[in-house]
Amino acid sequence: MISYQVIKSTIDELRSITRIDFAVLNLEGNVVASTWKPEEISADTVRQFASSLADSQEVRGYHFYKVLDDKLPEYILIVKGSGEDVHVIGKVAVCQLQNLIIAYKERFDKNNFIQNLILDNLLLVDIYNRAKKLHIEAEVRRIVYIIETKTEKDSTAMEIVKGLFGSNGKDFITAVDEKSIILVQELGSENTYEDVRVTAGMICDMLNTEAMSNARVSYGTIIQEIQQVSRSYKEARMALNVGKIFYSEKRIHAYNTLGIGRLIYQLPVNLCEMFIHEIFTEQLPDTFDEETLTTINKFFENNLNVSETARQLFVHRNTLVYRLEKLQKSTGLDIREFDDALTFKIALMVVNYMKYMKQGEES
């Protein structure tokens, strides 16, 4: 619903242009906003006019008007003065207020529609009917981003996102929980996933710089019809969760680049536990010391290159070989060999996933 502050700002502007005073009251006769104090007008007079059949009426030097919302009275406008000129100005003011009510109502309805669309709460026929009623194009390329900040209900981050995307009338910014902001962006026919990645990077950089939010941004796949918004949202949500588990060093997570992390994320925990105990019969990966974990991760980063890994770790090549052989004795896996390295890498990812699921059950 339109705020009282907007109504006050509107009639103040009308007062400065016309030099005529206005007052907006609710149907009970209580003042909502006014450019003067209408103390001489009783609440009973307002209520009688509100219940009458007339849309406008002049009473003792004041013009009364009904401001309608969907053909029903929502407010009473009182214009101070008499005569035809004042009457015309009053009708103009009523038109302005009614257009504001429609605009704000449509804006609220669009947000409500997008939220229900994201949460998959609408029937297919309702999606297209409501989209048509709200003047939202149905067959347009779109994509859904989820923007997660370090604080809940981050109003600064929300304002920044609205400033970036909220002015063109084609993109929608909303939220379905307190932890994240959702952006449904309309794309042109030429936009690619590279453009989407650049946009995600821009959002992330802007929030981290302006709002100090330490934000993460994820996005789903490009969709062709409005009914698929929910799918892109679910993909973006999965991308965010998978990214935090397996690629925590990254701030941008795309559903179509999750790789094996997406597969592991959908495995049952009991199956993961069986796999880990089969691979590591004695020492589990979460019991490795910091030096061993650093060595393993750096070795994988350098594509199993012993010399380059030793150089980046500032150790002698023989020292690195000794560490890798020690790891082989404790786990039975020689990560210098591709097959063992692949098994070890997957196992580390599975362990991270199990930790994440355990923390979710405890919280």
QUIBELLIN-V708519 format. One record per backbone hydrogen bond with DSSP energy under -1.0 kcal/mol. CO is the residue of the C=O (numbers start at 1). NH is the residue of the N-H. Records with the same first field share a line. If there is no record, write none. Layout:
CO = NH + NH
This chain:
3 = 7
4 = 8
5 = 9
6 = 10
7 = 11
8 = 12
9 = 13
10 = 14
11 = 15
12 = 16
13 = 17
14 = 18
15 = 19
21 = 80
22 = 35
23 = 78
24 = 32 + 33
25 = 76
26 = 29
30 = 26
33 = 24
37 = 39
38 = 41
42 = 46
43 = 47
44 = 48
45 = 49
46 = 50
47 = 51
55 = 66
57 = 64
61 = 81
62 = 59
63 = 79
64 = 57
65 = 77
67 = 74 + 75
69 = 72
72 = 69
75 = 67
76 = 25
77 = 65
78 = 23
79 = 63
83 = 87
84 = 88
85 = 89
86 = 90
87 = 91
88 = 92
89 = 93
90 = 94
91 = 95
92 = 96
93 = 97
94 = 98
95 = 99
96 = 100
97 = 101
98 = 102
99 = 103
100 = 104
101 = 105
102 = 106
103 = 107
104 = 108
105 = 109
106 = 110
107 = 111
108 = 112
109 = 113
110 = 114
111 = 115
112 = 116
113 = 117
114 = 118
115 = 119
116 = 121
123 = 127
124 = 128
125 = 129
126 = 130
127 = 131
128 = 132
129 = 133
130 = 134
131 = 136
132 = 135
138 = 140 + 226
141 = 187
142 = 223
143 = 185
144 = 220
145 = 183
146 = 218
147 = 181
148 = 216
153 = 155
154 = 158
155 = 159
156 = 160
157 = 161
158 = 162
159 = 163
160 = 164
161 = 165
162 = 166
172 = 184
174 = 182
178 = 153
179 = 149
181 = 147
182 = 174
183 = 145
184 = 172
185 = 143
192 = 196
193 = 197
194 = 198
195 = 199
196 = 200
197 = 201
198 = 202
199 = 203
200 = 204
201 = 205
202 = 206
203 = 207
204 = 208
205 = 209
206 = 210
207 = 211 + 213
213 = 150
216 = 148
217 = 253
218 = 146
219 = 255
223 = 142
225 = 228
226 = 229
228 = 232
229 = 233
230 = 234
231 = 235
232 = 236
233 = 237
234 = 238
235 = 239
236 = 240
237 = 241
238 = 242
239 = 243
240 = 244
241 = 245
242 = 246
243 = 247
247 = 250
251 = 217
253 = 219
254 = 257
255 = 258
258 = 261
259 = 262
260 = 264
261 = 265
264 = 267
268 = 272
269 = 273
270 = 274
271 = 275
272 = 276
273 = 277
274 = 278
275 = 279
276 = 280
284 = 287
285 = 288
289 = 293
290 = 294
291 = 295
292 = 296
293 = 297
294 = 298
295 = 299
296 = 300
297 = 301
298 = 302
299 = 304
300 = 303
302 = 305
305 = 309
306 = 310
307 = 311
308 = 312
309 = 313
310 = 315
316 = 320
317 = 321
318 = 322
319 = 323
320 = 324
321 = 325
322 = 326
323 = 327
324 = 328
325 = 329
326 = 330
327 = 331
328 = 332
334 = 337
337 = 341
338 = 342
339 = 343
340 = 344
341 = 345
342 = 346
343 = 347
344 = 348
345 = 349
346 = 350
347 = 351
348 = 352
349 = 353
350 = 354
351 = 355
352 = 356
353 = 357
354 = 358
355 = 359
356 = 360
357 = 361
358 = 362
359 = 363
